[in-house]
Amino acid sequence: MPANSQRPLESVQATRTSTTCQHCGGSGMLRLDDQRYRTCLPCLGQGRLPQVQAATTVADLLQLDDSTFSAVGSSSAAR
């Protein structure tokens, strides 16, 4: 199988989204008392929590042909 017929790497990249931090409410700071604050550790003071979602689905994996896996198996068996 030619090397250029393999699936592009874009199909396995992840997409990034973020949500508001529930600990600090999006401010990035937590109030300790009237005059003391500290950085929110879950969001590292950013107020947003990243959520990584994989772009590869089960349907994508099922579409891979068996020759891809047999080529990998035969190359490791040759060692």
C-alpha positions, 0 to 999 in steps of 0.5 A: 500500500503506498504511503500517500494513500493513508488517512490524513492526520487531521482526522485524529486531531482534537477540537478545543472548547472551554467552559466557565470555571464553576469554582470561581464563577469565571473571575479566576480568583477565590475570596478567602475573607474580606481582604484576602483573595487567592488564584483559583487553582482548577482554572489557574486564574483564567476563569475558563476550563478547557475541554478537549473533545476527540475528533475521531469517532467509532464510525471513523475507526470502523471505516478503516480497511483491514489492510491497514491493520494487516500491514502493521501486523506483518511488519512487526512479525517480520522482526 
